[in-house]
């Protein structure tokens, strides 16, 4: 972390719609130069949170700061340094990509319009800039949305599902592009997505939201390191689970018929086997399970739902 003020900081940010609490007292920070993933199932409150940060929805309680500006009184100053995509970007279909960007550039003022050719090239639309947006595919519209967000050379990009409609090659290009913005240009990216396996490699940190609450956050590498699983097949799975749960360093054990899933590092497999052997229990298959951000996300959201329903 650096010593500068966070680029985004929220304080118990909350949004209620009548009897529905869409966002429930969430507090988090995003530091300069980070690519932070904002993850959660549909209806978790991601888009509502982003809409509050951008001034599109007024918080019920709580507050937030963007680039040091309080969004309640200095929103315009903050947004002058922010580029954003919220849900599916909208454009005039009868205008070309170039002309749509000129429209947004004139709103921004200054010499923003001069940036358009370079930005279209960066997002892969150089050859289609003169074509009407009505002829664009969904993926091309997403690219144009990213181009619009980059007008004015913003310090912070807030992107809501920017990979929607992109093919695998386009997703790869998006990953490389976002990392370049952070690593080489020092921009900060706050990105929501449900395509975790496609964007996992781009994040420095993640915030996982479920039912309006942040249920986990941290560096991707640390979350992955904490999610090691050793899977075993053994005749007396129920008895073996009891033995392994008695070990202080085993975080948890799930068992189903003859299969055990032990929350422990693969390097600890010999110790697991030794503990079982001391009780005359011998697995006939042992293998590590490689965890992904997607599997962690599913585990945490399922656990959160179970705790809420309990």
N, C-alpha and C positions, 0 to 999 in steps of 0.2 A: 504494500500500500504506500501511497505517497502522502506528503504533508499538506496537499491542497485540500480545499473543501470538496466534499463529494459533489459529483455532477448531478446526481439525483439523491434526494433524501426525503423520506416520508415519515410522518409522525402520526401513528394511530389513524391512518387514513381510512375512512368509512363511508360507504354509500348504501342507503336504504331506499327501496322502492316500496312504499306502503309497508306490507308485512314481510317483504323479502329483504334480507341483508345480503346484498351482492358482494360487498367488500367489507371485511370485518376487522377494523383496527390493525391494519398492516403497517409495519415499520421496517424499512430497509434502506440501504445506501448502495449507490453505484459510483465507483471511483473513475477518475479520468483514465482513458485509454483501455478500459475493460470492454470485453464483449460478454454481456450478461444475458443468459437465457431466462426468460420468464415463462414457466411451464405450468400446465394444468389441463385437466379435461375440459370439454365444452361446458360452459356454464360456471366455470370456477371463479370468474371475476376478472380475468386478464384484460379483456377489452375495456371493461368498465374502469379499471385502474388506469389504463393508458389514456382513456378519454378524460379522466379527471386531471391527469398530469398535463394534458394539452388544453385544458379549459373548455372542453366540449361538454363535460358533465360537472356540475357543482358538487363537491363533497358534502355529505350530511354533517359529519364532524371530522376532526383531524385536519392536517395540513400537509403541504409538501413544498420543497424547494427544488428549483431547477437552476443549475449554474449559479447558486447562491441567491437567487431571486425567489421570494415568496410568491407562489402562484395566485394567492388571494389578492395581492395588491400590485405586483409587478409582472404579471403574466406576459404582457407584450414585450417587455425587455428580454425575458427568458426565451420566448418563442422566436425572436429575431436571430437566435443562435442555434435553433433546433430544426432538423428536417424529420418528417414523419410520414409513415404509411399507416393508415388505420383501416382495417378490414380490406375490402377490395377497392382500390383507388378508382375514382370516377373521372372521366375525361369527356370532351366533346367528340363524339364519334365521327362527325362530318369534317373535323379539322385534322390536319396531319399531326404526327408526333411532334415535329418541329414547332408548329403553330400552337399546340397545346402548351408546350414548355414556354414559348414566348409569352403566352397569356399569364402564366404563373410568374415568370421573370419580371414582367412589368408591374405586377403587384409588389414584388420585392423591391424594385427600384434599383438604382445604382447601375453597375455594369454587368449585372447578373446574366443578361441576355447573351453576352459574349461567351459565356461558359457552355452554351448549349451544344455546339458541335463536339467539344471534348467530352462532355458528359454522356452524350449519346454513344460515342465510341466506347467509353468505359463500360457501359451496361450492355453492349452488344447490339445496338440498334442503329448504328451508323448508316447501314444500307437501306433501312426502312423509315428513316426520319421524315421523308417526303410523302409517305403513304398515309392515307386516312386511318385514324385509330379504329374506325369501324371494321377494318379488315384485319386487325391484330388478333392473335390468339390470346387466351387468358394469360399464358406465360409472358407474352410480349407486353401485355398491359401491366403486369407486375414489374417488368423491367423499366417500363416508362414511369411507373410510380416511384421506383427507386431513383430514377433520373430526376424527377420533380423534387424528391426529398433532398437531393444533393445540390440543388440550386442554392446559391448564396454561400457555399462552402461552410456548412454548419459544423459546430463542434460536437453536437450530440445528434445521433440518429435514433429515433424511436420507431421500431418496425413491427407491425402486427401481422404475423403470418406472411412474411415476404416471399416464401418459396412456393406459395400456392400456384399451381398450374405450371411449374417448371418441370422439364424432363430431367432425368438423372444428370445429364451433362450440364444443364443449366443450374442445377443445385450445386454441383461441384464448382462451377464458376462463381456462384454466389458465395460459397464458403471461402474461396480464395480471396474474393473481392473484399468481403467484410474483414477478414484477417489483415489484409493489406491496409485498409482504412485505419485499423487500430494500431498495427505494428509499425507502419511506415509514416502515417500521417497524424498519429496521436488522437484520432477521433474516438469517441465513446459510442458504443452500440448497445442499445437495450432492445432485445428481440424476443417476441413471443412466437412459439411454434408448437405444433403437436407432432411434427415429423422428426422425432427425436433421433432416430438412427441416421437421418440425413444431416442434421446440424450439430450433433454431439461434438464433433471435432473442432468446431469453431468457438465454443464457449470457454471463457476463463472461469466463470462462476455461474451457478444456476440458483434461481428462486423457484420453489415448487408450491403452487397455489392449489387449494382444494376447498370448495364450498366457502370461498371468500377469505380463507385464512392461509398464511404462509406456514406450511407444514414442514419444510426443510429448506436449507440454503447452505451454500458452501462451494468450494472449488471442486470442479468436476473430478480431478485426479483423486482428491481425498474421499469424495463420495464413492467413487469406484473402488478405492482401496478398502473401504469399510464394508463392501458388499460381496466379499469372497464367500463362495459356497463350495463345500466338498460333498459330493453326492455318493452315497453308498447303497449297495443292495446286500441285504443280510436277512437270514431266516427269522430271527427274533427281533424284529424292528422295534416293537414297543419297549422291550427290555433294554435294548441297546440305546434307545433314546433317553431313558432314565439315567443310564450310566454317563452318557455324554453331557447331559444337562447338569450333572453334579460337578463338572469341571468349571472352575471360575472363569476361564478364558474362552469358553464357548458361549457365544451370544444368544444362540437359539437353535432349536432342532425341530424340524417338521418331519413327520413320518406318515407314510401311506402304504399299507400292505407290507411289502418287503423292501421299501425304499426309504432312506433317510436323506434329508437335506440339512447339512450342518453348516451354520454360519461360523466359519473359521477359515483361516488362510490355508491354501494348499501346502505351504511349507510346514504346517502343523499336522499334516496327515499322519506321519509316523507316530506322533504322540496320541492321536485319536485311536489308531490301531492298537497301540500298546495298552491304552485304557480299556479297550474292548477285550483284548486278549487276556487281561488280568481277570476278567469275568467269564472266560471261556466262550467269548463271542467273536466270530471270525467272518468278516464280510467276504463275499465271493466276487464283488466288483467295487472298485473305488475310482472316482474320477473327479477332477476339478470342473466347476461350472464357471465359464467366463461371463461376468456380469457386464451389462451395458447400461447406459443412462436410461434407456427405455425400460429395462427390467426394474431398476431402482425406482423409477417414477411410478410404475404400476404397483409395486409393492407398497410404497409409501401412501399412494392415494387409496388403495384398497384398505390398508390399515387404518387410515384416517376415517374412511367411511364406516368401518366396523366400530371404531371408538365413538363416533357420533351417534350411531344407531343403538349402542349399548345402553 
